[in-house]
């Protein structure tokens, strides 16, 4: 059966592919330290689970409005007002089946064939594919380690063409953990306002910042940039609810309405039960979030210290999210038992098969000199995994 060209061009998610291979090895009885998937190792808070159970018991198991239940939209507005000082109305909110679905929907309703989207690299693995699936053109601009993995306003200005429609801005960043400062965002905002470029602000890692200051999103910098910004967020990371699949988009009412219409023909609605659980996540106690942030900060500090002690690896300290993105370029070209390491993808493969440590090669994120390691796992597993990486590297010639 012949597939469409759209389907043929899709590159599978490297993170999910590595996780699937890891899980296969685990099922075969192999002890693998899994540093691949970006999901907290903590359970969903009990109050949130109880809310989902209560929804089932109350029979809240039918269709909801395609764009989400009104009370959840109101909770999103309240969260943005309380945490970010932003005012939105419920008709500027659409609830989606996770933040990934939210991003997909945005590009489907915004892009016409040939429209360009500026994508800073290193980038999250799905950005390019989602833009291409909407027949848009990703324009990648590189932000290397020397500039903190953050693009500058000058770089962005140089990338703008008459076809530029949007910029993807991910802060805190997956995969690097980079966090844009207020002043850096102000410079980027000036370019976007001048050129009337839409900002797709992916803020799913908002709570996980270690800078000592509150999160700053680009929409907080004034009404002009707010009008151009679509905020993408959700409860997957903040409340350890990755499997519940609830995300949302906030912004321009016409875009929000279009996404709701699109969902009415694709998913119908986000799961009713999960929406009730997300409502409790936003409205209920937030102590579990702070507990995770504190634990992740401790893990980050330990992981950065240990990685920088391994010959051939250097690791900048990330300011947010729960990943480190060490540079492994000095290991490329070395040999392991006579086998030369050609790139970070081969290094990741050898670490999995020989050292029983799973991580994601930087090629998937547009940075072939790096690898992504998630520290959203226990300290015991982090210690074991770093011991194995150290032992592997010490065997290289």
C-alpha positions as CSV (number, residue, x, y, z in Angstrom):
1,X,0.0,0.0,0.0
2,X,1.5,3.3,-1.1
3,X,1.9,5.9,1.6
4,X,1.5,9.7,1.1
5,X,4.6,11.8,0.6
6,X,3.7,13.5,3.9
7,X,3.9,10.2,5.8
8,X,7.1,9.1,4.0
9,X,8.9,12.3,5.0
10,X,8.2,11.9,8.8
11,X,11.2,11.2,10.9
12,X,10.3,9.2,14.0
13,X,10.9,10.8,17.4
14,X,14.5,9.9,18.5
15,X,13.6,10.2,22.2
16,X,10.7,7.8,21.9
17,X,12.7,5.5,19.7
18,X,15.5,5.2,22.2
19,X,13.1,4.8,25.0
20,X,11.3,1.9,23.2
21,X,14.6,0.2,22.6
22,X,15.5,0.6,26.2
23,X,12.2,-0.8,27.4
24,X,12.7,-3.8,25.1
25,X,16.1,-4.5,26.7
26,X,14.6,-4.1,30.1
27,X,11.9,-6.7,29.3
28,X,14.7,-9.0,28.3
29,X,16.1,-8.7,31.8
30,X,18.9,-6.2,31.0
31,X,19.5,-3.6,33.7
32,X,19.5,-0.3,31.8
33,X,19.8,3.1,33.3
34,X,17.2,5.1,31.3
35,X,18.2,8.8,30.9
36,X,16.0,9.3,27.7
37,X,12.5,10.3,28.4
38,X,11.4,13.7,29.7
39,X,9.0,12.8,32.3
40,X,9.2,13.2,36.1
41,X,9.8,10.0,38.0
42,X,7.4,11.1,40.7
43,X,3.8,9.9,40.8
44,X,0.9,12.1,39.9
45,X,-0.2,13.8,43.2
46,X,-2.9,12.0,45.1
47,X,-5.3,14.9,45.0
48,X,-5.1,14.9,41.3
49,X,-5.6,11.2,40.9
50,X,-8.5,11.3,43.3
51,X,-10.1,14.0,41.2
52,X,-9.8,11.8,38.1
53,X,-11.4,8.8,40.0
54,X,-14.2,11.0,41.3
55,X,-14.9,12.1,37.7
56,X,-15.3,8.5,36.7
57,X,-17.5,7.7,39.6
58,X,-19.7,10.7,38.9
59,X,-20.1,9.6,35.3
60,X,-18.1,12.5,33.8
61,X,-17.2,10.2,31.0
62,X,-18.9,11.7,28.0
63,X,-18.1,14.2,25.3
64,X,-17.1,17.7,26.4
65,X,-16.8,20.9,24.3
66,X,-14.1,20.3,21.7
67,X,-12.0,23.1,23.0
68,X,-12.2,22.0,26.6
69,X,-14.5,22.5,29.6
70,X,-15.2,26.1,30.7
71,X,-14.0,25.6,34.3
72,X,-10.6,24.4,33.1
73,X,-10.2,27.3,30.8
74,X,-11.0,29.6,33.7
75,X,-8.4,27.8,35.8
76,X,-5.8,28.4,33.1
77,X,-6.6,32.1,33.0
78,X,-6.4,32.3,36.8
79,X,-3.0,30.5,36.7
80,X,-1.6,33.0,34.2
81,X,-2.9,35.9,36.2
82,X,-1.5,34.6,39.5
83,X,1.9,33.3,38.3
84,X,2.6,35.6,35.3
85,X,0.6,38.7,35.7
86,X,-1.2,38.1,32.4
87,X,-4.9,38.7,31.7
88,X,-6.7,36.4,29.3
89,X,-10.4,35.5,28.8
90,X,-11.6,31.9,28.6
91,X,-12.3,32.4,24.9
92,X,-8.5,32.9,24.4
93,X,-7.8,29.4,25.8
94,X,-8.1,26.0,24.1
95,X,-7.4,22.7,25.9
96,X,-5.6,20.2,23.8
97,X,-4.4,16.5,24.1
98,X,-1.0,17.5,25.6
99,X,1.3,20.3,24.8
100,X,2.7,18.4,21.8
101,X,-0.8,18.3,20.3
102,X,-1.2,22.0,21.1
103,X,1.9,22.8,19.0
104,X,0.8,20.6,16.2
105,X,-2.6,22.3,16.1
106,X,-0.9,25.8,16.1
107,X,1.1,25.0,13.0
108,X,-1.9,23.4,11.2
109,X,-4.0,26.5,11.6
110,X,-1.3,29.1,11.1
111,X,0.8,27.9,8.2
112,X,0.3,27.9,4.5
113,X,2.7,26.1,2.1
114,X,6.0,27.9,2.1
115,X,5.5,29.9,5.3
116,X,8.7,30.0,7.3
117,X,9.1,29.3,11.0
118,X,12.4,30.2,12.7
119,X,13.6,27.4,14.9
120,X,16.5,28.0,17.3
121,X,18.9,25.0,17.5
122,X,19.3,23.0,19.6
123,X,15.6,22.3,19.3
124,X,13.1,19.8,20.6
125,X,12.8,16.9,18.2
126,X,9.2,17.4,17.1
127,X,9.3,21.1,16.1
128,X,10.8,20.5,12.6
129,X,8.4,17.6,11.8
130,X,5.3,19.5,13.0
131,X,6.2,22.5,10.8
132,X,6.8,20.3,7.8
133,X,3.6,18.4,8.3
134,X,1.8,21.8,8.0
135,X,3.7,22.4,4.7
136,X,5.8,25.1,6.3
137,X,9.5,25.5,6.1
138,X,11.6,25.4,9.3
139,X,14.5,27.9,9.2
140,X,17.1,26.7,11.8
141,X,19.4,29.2,13.4
142,X,22.2,27.8,15.6
143,X,22.7,28.8,19.2
144,X,25.9,27.1,20.4
145,X,27.3,26.5,23.8
146,X,29.4,29.7,23.6
147,X,26.2,31.8,23.7
148,X,24.4,29.7,26.3
149,X,22.4,27.8,23.7
150,X,20.3,31.0,23.2
151,X,19.7,32.8,19.9
152,X,20.3,36.5,19.7
153,X,18.0,39.2,18.3
154,X,20.7,39.9,15.6
155,X,20.6,36.2,14.5
156,X,16.9,36.3,14.3
157,X,16.8,39.5,12.4
158,X,19.2,38.0,9.9
159,X,17.0,35.0,9.4
160,X,13.8,36.9,8.7
161,X,12.5,36.9,5.1
162,X,9.2,38.1,3.6
163,X,7.9,34.5,4.2
164,X,8.7,34.4,7.9
165,X,5.5,33.7,9.8
166,X,6.6,32.6,13.3
167,X,9.3,32.0,15.8
168,X,9.4,29.0,18.2
169,X,10.8,30.1,21.6
170,X,11.3,27.4,24.2
171,X,12.3,28.6,27.6
172,X,13.2,26.8,29.8
173,X,14.6,24.7,26.9
174,X,14.4,21.1,26.0
175,X,17.1,19.8,25.4
176,X,19.6,22.3,26.8
177,X,17.9,23.7,29.9
178,X,18.7,27.2,28.7
179,X,16.5,30.0,30.2
180,X,16.1,33.4,28.4
181,X,16.5,36.4,30.6
182,X,14.1,39.3,30.5
183,X,16.6,41.5,28.6
184,X,17.2,38.8,26.0
185,X,13.5,38.4,25.5
186,X,13.0,42.2,25.2
187,X,15.5,42.3,22.3
188,X,13.8,39.4,20.5
189,X,10.4,40.9,21.2
190,X,11.5,44.2,19.5
191,X,12.3,42.2,16.3
192,X,9.0,40.3,16.4
193,X,7.0,43.5,16.9
194,X,8.9,45.3,14.1
195,X,8.4,42.4,11.6
196,X,5.0,41.3,13.0
197,X,6.2,37.7,13.7
198,X,4.1,35.4,15.7
199,X,5.9,33.9,18.7
200,X,5.0,30.3,19.7
201,X,6.2,30.4,23.3
202,X,6.6,26.8,24.6
203,X,6.7,27.2,28.3
204,X,5.9,23.6,29.4
205,X,9.0,23.6,31.7
206,X,8.1,26.9,33.4
207,X,8.2,25.6,37.1
208,X,11.7,24.1,36.6
209,X,13.9,27.1,36.8
210,X,17.0,27.3,39.0
211,X,18.0,30.9,38.4
212,X,16.7,32.3,41.7
213,X,14.2,34.5,39.8
214,X,10.7,34.0,38.7
215,X,10.0,32.7,35.2
216,X,9.6,35.4,32.5
217,X,7.6,34.6,29.4
218,X,7.8,36.9,26.4
219,X,4.1,37.7,26.6
220,X,4.8,39.4,29.9
221,X,6.8,42.2,28.2
222,X,4.0,44.3,27.0
223,X,0.7,44.4,25.1
224,X,2.3,44.5,21.6
225,X,4.3,41.3,22.0
226,X,1.5,39.7,24.0
227,X,-0.8,40.2,21.0
228,X,1.7,38.3,18.8
229,X,2.3,35.5,21.3
230,X,0.7,32.0,21.6
231,X,1.6,30.4,24.9
232,X,1.9,26.7,25.0
233,X,1.7,25.0,28.4
234,X,0.2,22.1,30.2
235,X,0.3,19.9,33.3
236,X,2.4,17.0,32.0
237,X,5.7,18.1,33.5
238,X,4.6,20.4,36.4
239,X,2.3,17.8,37.9
240,X,3.9,14.6,36.6
241,X,0.9,13.9,34.4
242,X,2.5,13.0,31.1
243,X,0.1,10.1,30.4
244,X,-3.0,12.2,31.2
245,X,-2.4,14.2,28.0
246,X,-3.6,17.7,28.9
247,X,-2.0,20.8,27.4
248,X,-3.3,24.2,26.3
249,X,-2.8,27.2,24.0
250,X,-3.5,30.8,25.1
251,X,-3.5,33.8,22.8
252,X,-5.2,35.3,19.9
253,X,-8.9,34.5,19.9
254,X,-9.1,33.8,16.2
255,X,-6.3,31.3,16.4
256,X,-7.9,29.7,19.5
257,X,-11.2,29.3,17.7
258,X,-9.6,27.8,14.7
259,X,-7.8,25.2,16.9
260,X,-11.1,24.3,18.6
261,X,-12.7,23.8,15.2
262,X,-9.7,21.6,14.1
263,X,-10.1,19.5,17.2
264,X,-13.8,19.1,16.6
265,X,-12.8,17.1,13.4
266,X,-9.7,15.3,14.9
267,X,-9.8,14.4,18.6
268,X,-13.3,15.7,19.4
269,X,-12.2,16.7,22.9
270,X,-9.4,16.1,25.3
271,X,-10.4,13.2,27.7
272,X,-13.1,14.3,30.1
273,X,-11.6,12.6,33.1
274,X,-8.1,14.0,32.4
275,X,-9.6,17.5,32.2
276,X,-11.1,17.2,35.7
277,X,-7.8,16.0,37.0
278,X,-6.0,18.9,35.3
279,X,-8.5,21.3,36.9
280,X,-7.5,20.0,40.4
281,X,-3.8,20.2,39.4
282,X,-4.1,23.9,38.6
283,X,-6.4,24.8,41.5
284,X,-5.2,22.5,44.2
285,X,-2.0,22.6,46.4
286,X,1.3,23.2,44.6
287,X,3.6,21.7,47.2
288,X,4.4,18.7,45.1
289,X,5.7,20.9,42.3
290,X,8.1,22.7,44.6
291,X,9.2,19.4,46.0
292,X,10.1,18.2,42.5
293,X,11.9,21.4,41.7
294,X,14.1,21.1,44.8
295,X,14.9,17.5,44.0
296,X,15.8,18.2,40.4
297,X,18.1,21.1,41.4
298,X,20.0,18.7,43.6
299,X,20.2,16.1,40.9
300,X,21.3,18.7,38.3
301,X,24.1,19.9,40.5
302,X,25.4,16.4,41.1
303,X,25.1,15.4,37.4
304,X,27.0,18.5,36.2
305,X,29.8,17.9,38.7
306,X,30.2,14.3,37.8
307,X,30.0,14.7,34.0
308,X,32.7,17.4,34.1
309,X,35.0,15.0,35.9
310,X,34.8,12.5,33.0
311,X,37.7,13.0,30.5
312,X,36.5,14.1,27.1
313,X,33.1,15.5,28.4
314,X,32.2,19.0,29.3
315,X,28.9,20.0,30.6
316,X,27.5,23.5,31.0
317,X,25.1,24.1,34.0
318,X,21.5,24.3,32.7
319,X,19.3,27.0,34.2
320,X,16.0,25.1,33.8
321,X,14.1,22.0,32.7
322,X,15.5,18.6,33.8
323,X,18.1,17.8,31.2
324,X,21.8,18.3,30.8
325,X,23.3,18.7,27.3
326,X,27.0,17.8,27.6
327,X,29.5,18.3,24.8
328,X,31.0,14.9,23.8
329,X,32.9,16.0,20.7
330,X,36.3,15.0,22.3
331,X,35.0,11.4,22.3
332,X,34.2,11.4,18.6
333,X,36.9,9.6,16.7
334,X,38.0,7.5,19.6
335,X,37.6,3.7,19.5
336,X,35.9,1.2,21.7
337,X,37.3,-2.3,21.4
338,X,38.5,-1.5,17.9
339,X,35.2,0.2,16.8
340,X,35.6,3.9,16.0
341,X,33.0,6.3,17.2
342,X,31.7,8.3,14.3
343,X,29.2,10.6,15.9
344,X,27.0,11.1,19.0
345,X,24.4,8.7,17.6
346,X,27.0,5.9,17.5
347,X,28.2,6.9,20.9
348,X,24.7,6.7,22.3
349,X,24.3,3.3,20.7
350,X,27.5,1.9,22.3
351,X,26.6,3.4,25.7
352,X,23.3,1.5,25.5
353,X,24.6,-1.8,24.3
354,X,27.9,-1.9,26.1
355,X,27.4,0.3,29.2
356,X,23.6,-0.2,29.6
357,X,23.0,3.5,29.8
358,X,20.3,5.1,27.6
359,X,20.5,8.7,26.5
360,X,19.6,10.6,23.3
361,X,22.2,11.7,20.7
362,X,22.4,15.4,20.0
363,X,21.8,14.8,16.2
364,X,18.1,14.6,17.0
365,X,18.2,18.1,18.4
366,X,20.4,19.7,15.7
367,X,23.6,19.5,17.8
368,X,25.7,16.6,16.8
369,X,28.5,17.3,19.3
370,X,26.2,16.8,22.3
371,X,23.9,14.2,24.0
372,X,20.8,14.8,26.1
373,X,20.6,13.2,29.6
374,X,17.5,13.5,31.6
375,X,17.9,13.7,35.4
376,X,14.2,13.0,36.0
377,X,15.1,9.8,37.7
378,X,16.3,8.8,41.2
379,X,19.7,9.8,42.5
380,X,20.6,6.2,42.9
381,X,20.0,5.6,39.2
382,X,21.8,8.8,38.3
383,X,24.9,7.6,40.3
384,X,24.8,4.2,38.7
385,X,24.4,5.6,35.2
386,X,27.3,8.1,35.6
387,X,29.5,5.3,37.0
388,X,28.8,3.3,33.9
389,X,29.5,6.2,31.6
390,X,32.8,6.8,33.4
391,X,33.8,3.2,33.1
392,X,32.9,3.2,29.4
393,X,34.8,6.4,28.6
394,X,37.9,5.1,30.5
395,X,38.0,2.2,28.1
396,X,38.2,4.4,24.9
397,X,41.4,4.6,23.0
